[in-house]
């Protein structure tokens, strides 16, 4: 090997050595945040805090409130196939129904109603009334005129019922109801076990909440509403409706 070639080879070796020494080893963790760091970052902590948007802490004893937004609504519905089966004092209550359907079972408009069967109801108007049976039992109802013209009350459908729970006032002789499995004597846990988590809940006061069960997302008027006293763990009243 000539002297020139030896010099060139030596220079090449020196250059490679300098290049290797001058480079830092590759950091495989570059740009990757460790699990510990993730837990400590403000954004991660903030996300965990906002997972539960509802401010209520009473109903969390009965169902998962992380399913609800800040207005206490959840994307939970009874479903299109759900059917409201209702009985009160041994009589079936159909919804929707006309007053003539209830008259066959002994119910009629109670004295003192503003409207009678021949009263005119405007298009898309709702009318609150009270019906009564021969034993003096009363139910608050709502009539709805779904047509585009005014019609008599007798032509409108009853689309909502509200029954007060008299079990706790008179446990020896109360008027039993069964609304799709919900009964007078049930506690809040029984409600959830029967109908599941509600679509919406609302705090009226410390001693009064209500749970809405919507049938579908399209119409929040339809379904079952149960009023409860969380202090006594009891049902105070129940509404059920189906608009037509």
C-alpha positions as a LaTeX table, in Angstrom:
\begin{tabular}{lrrr}
\hline
Residue & $x$ (\AA) & $y$ (\AA) & $z$ (\AA) \\
\hline
Unk1 & 0.00 & 0.00 & 0.00 \\
Unk2 & 1.42 & 3.37 & $-0.94$ \\
Unk3 & 1.93 & 6.14 & 1.57 \\
Unk4 & $-0.91$ & 8.18 & 0.04 \\
Unk5 & $-3.40$ & 5.32 & 0.44 \\
Unk6 & $-2.31$ & 4.80 & 4.06 \\
Unk7 & $-2.86$ & 8.46 & 4.83 \\
Unk8 & $-6.33$ & 8.42 & 3.23 \\
Unk9 & $-7.32$ & 5.30 & 5.21 \\
Unk10 & $-6.14$ & 6.87 & 8.47 \\
Unk11 & $-8.10$ & 10.06 & 7.77 \\
Unk12 & $-11.26$ & 8.05 & 7.04 \\
Unk13 & $-10.98$ & 6.12 & 10.34 \\
Unk14 & $-10.51$ & 9.36 & 12.31 \\
Unk15 & $-13.58$ & 10.95 & 10.67 \\
Unk16 & $-15.81$ & 7.98 & 11.50 \\
Unk17 & $-14.63$ & 8.00 & 15.13 \\
Unk18 & $-15.34$ & 11.72 & 15.51 \\
Unk19 & $-18.83$ & 11.27 & 14.01 \\
Unk20 & $-19.72$ & 8.42 & 16.37 \\
Unk21 & $-18.47$ & 10.23 & 19.47 \\
Unk22 & $-20.29$ & 13.41 & 18.49 \\
Unk23 & $-23.75$ & 11.74 & 18.21 \\
Unk24 & $-26.04$ & 11.22 & 21.23 \\
Unk25 & $-27.82$ & 7.89 & 21.60 \\
Unk26 & $-31.43$ & 7.80 & 20.34 \\
Unk27 & $-34.01$ & 8.57 & 23.08 \\
Unk28 & $-36.78$ & 6.03 & 22.55 \\
Unk29 & $-39.03$ & 7.88 & 25.01 \\
Unk30 & $-38.88$ & 11.22 & 23.24 \\
Unk31 & $-42.34$ & 12.71 & 22.80 \\
Unk32 & $-43.98$ & 10.01 & 24.95 \\
Unk33 & $-45.51$ & 11.08 & 28.26 \\
Unk34 & $-45.17$ & 8.54 & 31.03 \\
Unk35 & $-48.21$ & 7.20 & 32.83 \\
Unk36 & $-47.19$ & 9.09 & 35.97 \\
Unk37 & $-46.84$ & 12.33 & 34.06 \\
Unk38 & $-50.24$ & 11.83 & 32.43 \\
Unk39 & $-51.87$ & 11.51 & 35.81 \\
Unk40 & $-50.26$ & 14.74 & 37.01 \\
Unk41 & $-51.01$ & 16.96 & 34.01 \\
Unk42 & $-53.62$ & 19.70 & 34.64 \\
Unk43 & $-55.56$ & 18.77 & 31.49 \\
Unk44 & $-55.90$ & 15.16 & 32.63 \\
Unk45 & $-57.04$ & 16.15 & 36.09 \\
Unk46 & $-59.56$ & 18.58 & 34.59 \\
Unk47 & $-60.96$ & 15.87 & 32.33 \\
Unk48 & $-61.50$ & 13.54 & 35.29 \\
Unk49 & $-63.33$ & 16.28 & 37.19 \\
Unk50 & $-65.69$ & 16.94 & 34.28 \\
Unk51 & $-66.60$ & 13.31 & 33.67 \\
Unk52 & $-69.51$ & 13.82 & 36.10 \\
Unk53 & $-71.45$ & 16.81 & 34.81 \\
Unk54 & $-74.46$ & 16.55 & 37.13 \\
Unk55 & $-74.10$ & 18.46 & 40.39 \\
Unk56 & $-76.59$ & 16.20 & 42.21 \\
Unk57 & $-75.24$ & 13.77 & 44.78 \\
Unk58 & $-78.46$ & 12.37 & 46.22 \\
Unk59 & $-79.48$ & 10.11 & 43.34 \\
Unk60 & $-75.93$ & 8.81 & 42.92 \\
Unk61 & $-76.83$ & 6.29 & 45.62 \\
Unk62 & $-79.30$ & 4.71 & 43.21 \\
Unk63 & $-77.79$ & 4.97 & 39.71 \\
Unk64 & $-74.72$ & 6.12 & 37.79 \\
Unk65 & $-74.92$ & 9.91 & 37.41 \\
Unk66 & $-71.95$ & 9.99 & 35.04 \\
Unk67 & $-74.53$ & 9.08 & 32.37 \\
Unk68 & $-76.23$ & 12.47 & 32.80 \\
Unk69 & $-75.38$ & 15.93 & 31.47 \\
Unk70 & $-75.44$ & 19.18 & 33.44 \\
Unk71 & $-79.24$ & 19.38 & 33.06 \\
Unk72 & $-79.59$ & 15.80 & 34.36 \\
Unk73 & $-80.63$ & 14.29 & 31.04 \\
Unk74 & $-79.26$ & 10.99 & 29.75 \\
Unk75 & $-79.56$ & 9.18 & 26.42 \\
Unk76 & $-81.63$ & 6.42 & 28.00 \\
Unk77 & $-85.12$ & 5.50 & 26.80 \\
Unk78 & $-87.73$ & 2.83 & 27.42 \\
Unk79 & $-87.80$ & 2.04 & 23.70 \\
Unk80 & $-90.44$ & 1.96 & 20.96 \\
Unk81 & $-91.64$ & $-1.49$ & 21.99 \\
Unk82 & $-92.36$ & $-0.41$ & 25.56 \\
Unk83 & $-96.06$ & $-0.43$ & 26.44 \\
Unk84 & $-97.63$ & 1.33 & 29.39 \\
Unk85 & $-99.81$ & $-1.11$ & 31.32 \\
Unk86 & $-101.75$ & 0.72 & 34.01 \\
Unk87 & $-104.29$ & $-0.34$ & 36.61 \\
Unk88 & $-105.73$ & 1.65 & 39.49 \\
Unk89 & $-108.09$ & 0.30 & 42.13 \\
Unk90 & $-108.45$ & $-2.83$ & 40.05 \\
Unk91 & $-109.47$ & $-0.98$ & 36.86 \\
Unk92 & $-107.41$ & $-0.71$ & 33.68 \\
Unk93 & $-106.50$ & 2.81 & 32.56 \\
Unk94 & $-105.73$ & 3.04 & 28.86 \\
Unk95 & $-103.62$ & 5.80 & 27.41 \\
Unk96 & $-104.51$ & 7.48 & 25.17 \\
Unk97 & $-108.26$ & 7.10 & 25.71 \\
Unk98 & $-111.46$ & 9.08 & 25.29 \\
Unk99 & $-113.75$ & 9.87 & 28.19 \\
Unk100 & $-116.35$ & 7.45 & 26.81 \\
Unk101 & $-113.82$ & 4.61 & 27.18 \\
Unk102 & $-113.42$ & 5.38 & 30.89 \\
Unk103 & $-117.14$ & 5.83 & 31.44 \\
Unk104 & $-117.58$ & 2.15 & 30.62 \\
Unk105 & $-115.54$ & 1.39 & 33.76 \\
Unk106 & $-117.38$ & 3.86 & 35.96 \\
Unk107 & $-115.19$ & 6.95 & 35.58 \\
Unk108 & $-116.63$ & 10.35 & 34.71 \\
Unk109 & $-115.70$ & 14.01 & 34.86 \\
Unk110 & $-115.79$ & 15.12 & 38.49 \\
Unk111 & $-117.87$ & 18.04 & 39.72 \\
Unk112 & $-116.10$ & 21.36 & 39.60 \\
Unk113 & $-114.25$ & 20.94 & 36.30 \\
Unk114 & $-114.09$ & 24.06 & 34.16 \\
Unk115 & $-114.84$ & 22.02 & 31.03 \\
Unk116 & $-117.59$ & 19.48 & 30.41 \\
Unk117 & $-117.85$ & 16.93 & 27.60 \\
Unk118 & $-119.45$ & 19.47 & 25.24 \\
Unk119 & $-116.92$ & 22.23 & 25.87 \\
Unk120 & $-114.98$ & 23.38 & 22.83 \\
Unk121 & $-111.23$ & 22.72 & 22.81 \\
Unk122 & $-109.03$ & 24.65 & 20.41 \\
Unk123 & $-106.60$ & 23.00 & 18.00 \\
Unk124 & $-103.52$ & 21.58 & 19.75 \\
Unk125 & $-104.83$ & 22.74 & 23.13 \\
Unk126 & $-104.39$ & 20.75 & 26.35 \\
Unk127 & $-107.05$ & 20.78 & 29.07 \\
Unk128 & $-106.46$ & 19.72 & 32.68 \\
Unk129 & $-109.36$ & 17.99 & 34.40 \\
Unk130 & $-110.26$ & 15.55 & 37.17 \\
Unk131 & $-112.16$ & 12.30 & 36.74 \\
Unk132 & $-113.90$ & 10.37 & 39.51 \\
Unk133 & $-115.39$ & 6.90 & 39.98 \\
Unk134 & $-118.39$ & 5.75 & 42.00 \\
Unk135 & $-116.21$ & 5.17 & 45.08 \\
Unk136 & $-115.03$ & 8.77 & 45.09 \\
Unk137 & $-111.50$ & 8.05 & 43.83 \\
Unk138 & $-110.10$ & 10.89 & 41.76 \\
Unk139 & $-107.43$ & 11.09 & 39.08 \\
Unk140 & $-105.99$ & 14.22 & 37.52 \\
Unk141 & $-105.99$ & 13.87 & 33.73 \\
Unk142 & $-105.05$ & 15.89 & 30.69 \\
Unk143 & $-107.02$ & 16.04 & 27.45 \\
Unk144 & $-105.29$ & 16.95 & 24.20 \\
Unk145 & $-106.79$ & 18.09 & 20.91 \\
Unk146 & $-104.31$ & 16.92 & 18.29 \\
Unk147 & $-106.46$ & 18.04 & 15.35 \\
Unk148 & $-106.13$ & 21.24 & 13.34 \\
Unk149 & $-109.58$ & 22.48 & 14.30 \\
Unk150 & $-111.61$ & 23.00 & 17.44 \\
Unk151 & $-113.55$ & 19.97 & 18.71 \\
Unk152 & $-115.63$ & 19.01 & 21.73 \\
Unk153 & $-113.83$ & 17.68 & 24.80 \\
Unk154 & $-115.51$ & 14.30 & 24.28 \\
Unk155 & $-113.63$ & 13.99 & 20.98 \\
Unk156 & $-110.24$ & 14.66 & 22.55 \\
Unk157 & $-107.96$ & 11.97 & 23.96 \\
Unk158 & $-106.93$ & 11.71 & 27.57 \\
Unk159 & $-103.15$ & 11.60 & 27.16 \\
Unk160 & $-101.94$ & 11.87 & 30.76 \\
Unk161 & $-102.94$ & 10.58 & 34.20 \\
Unk162 & $-101.60$ & 11.56 & 37.60 \\
Unk163 & $-102.27$ & 9.38 & 40.64 \\
Unk164 & $-101.41$ & 10.41 & 44.19 \\
Unk165 & $-100.02$ & 7.66 & 46.40 \\
Unk166 & $-102.25$ & 7.31 & 49.46 \\
Unk167 & $-100.51$ & 4.24 & 50.86 \\
Unk168 & $-98.54$ & 6.11 & 53.54 \\
Unk169 & $-101.58$ & 8.10 & 54.65 \\
Unk170 & $-103.77$ & 5.01 & 54.87 \\
Unk171 & $-101.73$ & 1.78 & 54.68 \\
Unk172 & $-104.67$ & $-0.34$ & 55.86 \\
Unk173 & $-106.99$ & 0.77 & 53.06 \\
Unk174 & $-105.21$ & 2.40 & 50.16 \\
Unk175 & $-105.96$ & 2.60 & 46.43 \\
Unk176 & $-103.47$ & 0.28 & 44.74 \\
Unk177 & $-101.88$ & 1.20 & 41.44 \\
Unk178 & $-99.63$ & $-0.78$ & 39.13 \\
Unk179 & $-98.06$ & 1.28 & 36.36 \\
Unk180 & $-95.86$ & $-1.02$ & 34.27 \\
Unk181 & $-94.64$ & $-2.72$ & 37.43 \\
Unk182 & $-94.40$ & 0.38 & 39.64 \\
Unk183 & $-96.53$ & $-0.01$ & 42.80 \\
Unk184 & $-97.48$ & 2.11 & 45.82 \\
Unk185 & $-95.18$ & 0.42 & 48.32 \\
Unk186 & $-91.97$ & 0.54 & 46.31 \\
Unk187 & $-88.76$ & 2.20 & 47.44 \\
Unk188 & $-86.47$ & 4.08 & 45.04 \\
Unk189 & $-84.25$ & 1.03 & 44.54 \\
Unk190 & $-87.35$ & $-0.94$ & 43.48 \\
Unk191 & $-88.14$ & 1.69 & 40.85 \\
Unk192 & $-84.67$ & 1.42 & 39.36 \\
Unk193 & $-84.78$ & $-2.38$ & 39.43 \\
Unk194 & $-88.10$ & $-2.30$ & 37.57 \\
Unk195 & $-87.67$ & 0.44 & 34.95 \\
Unk196 & $-83.91$ & 0.97 & 35.02 \\
Unk197 & $-82.06$ & 4.28 & 35.06 \\
Unk198 & $-84.36$ & 7.20 & 34.20 \\
Unk199 & $-84.00$ & 9.43 & 31.15 \\
Unk200 & $-84.04$ & 12.54 & 33.33 \\
Unk201 & $-84.31$ & 13.48 & 36.99 \\
Unk202 & $-85.09$ & 16.75 & 38.72 \\
Unk203 & $-84.80$ & 18.02 & 42.27 \\
Unk204 & $-87.89$ & 19.95 & 43.34 \\
Unk205 & $-86.71$ & 20.17 & 46.96 \\
Unk206 & $-84.72$ & 18.12 & 49.43 \\
Unk207 & $-87.80$ & 15.99 & 50.04 \\
Unk208 & $-89.08$ & 15.85 & 46.47 \\
Unk209 & $-87.51$ & 14.55 & 43.27 \\
Unk210 & $-89.02$ & 13.18 & 40.10 \\
Unk211 & $-87.72$ & 10.65 & 37.61 \\
Unk212 & $-88.75$ & 10.89 & 33.95 \\
Unk213 & $-88.80$ & 7.78 & 31.78 \\
Unk214 & $-89.11$ & 8.76 & 28.11 \\
Unk215 & $-90.22$ & 6.17 & 25.59 \\
Unk216 & $-88.18$ & 7.57 & 22.71 \\
Unk217 & $-85.80$ & 10.45 & 22.12 \\
Unk218 & $-88.27$ & 12.15 & 19.76 \\
Unk219 & $-90.90$ & 12.98 & 22.37 \\
Unk220 & $-90.03$ & 13.79 & 25.97 \\
Unk221 & $-93.71$ & 14.10 & 26.87 \\
Unk222 & $-94.28$ & 10.37 & 26.49 \\
Unk223 & $-93.65$ & 7.91 & 29.26 \\
Unk224 & $-93.72$ & 7.66 & 33.02 \\
Unk225 & $-92.84$ & 10.23 & 35.67 \\
Unk226 & $-92.42$ & 9.08 & 39.27 \\
Unk227 & $-92.34$ & 11.55 & 42.15 \\
Unk228 & $-90.33$ & 10.37 & 45.14 \\
Unk229 & $-89.32$ & 11.52 & 48.60 \\
Unk230 & $-85.63$ & 10.56 & 49.00 \\
Unk231 & $-85.75$ & 11.29 & 52.74 \\
Unk232 & $-88.48$ & 8.70 & 53.29 \\
Unk233 & $-87.41$ & 6.56 & 50.30 \\
Unk234 & $-91.00$ & 6.47 & 49.03 \\
Unk235 & $-93.20$ & 7.21 & 46.03 \\
Unk236 & $-95.49$ & 10.23 & 46.48 \\
Unk237 & $-97.26$ & 10.20 & 43.09 \\
Unk238 & $-96.96$ & 8.86 & 39.57 \\
Unk239 & $-97.81$ & 10.18 & 36.11 \\
Unk240 & $-98.01$ & 8.30 & 32.85 \\
Unk241 & $-98.77$ & 9.67 & 29.41 \\
Unk242 & $-98.89$ & 8.95 & 25.73 \\
Unk243 & $-99.81$ & 11.76 & 23.39 \\
Unk244 & $-101.86$ & 11.16 & 20.27 \\
\hline
\end{tabular}
